[in-house]
Amino acid sequence: MKKVSKKQAKELKSLARMPDEKIDLTDAPEMREWRGAVVGKFYRPIKRPVTIRVDADVLAWLKRRGKGYQTRINKLLREAMEGKRARR
């Protein structure tokens, strides 16, 4: 994460003290319609290279659909992780 400069920190503090009704939002109007919104569009998690051992048939199954098998592995693991979180 980028470090905030002293000037930016000072500006952020002054904005935090400002009452909401004094903030000028003319260049950022309130959104009332979110139908076309995309969740996580700008979220890019940090990727780390790892070495794992998987059964040959599992790897063949993942590779059968062509390029992107590592992405599919990551998607399956994320779904399992988020599913476990939801059950807690």
Order of alpha helices (4+ residues) and beta strands (2+ residues): alpha-alpha-alpha
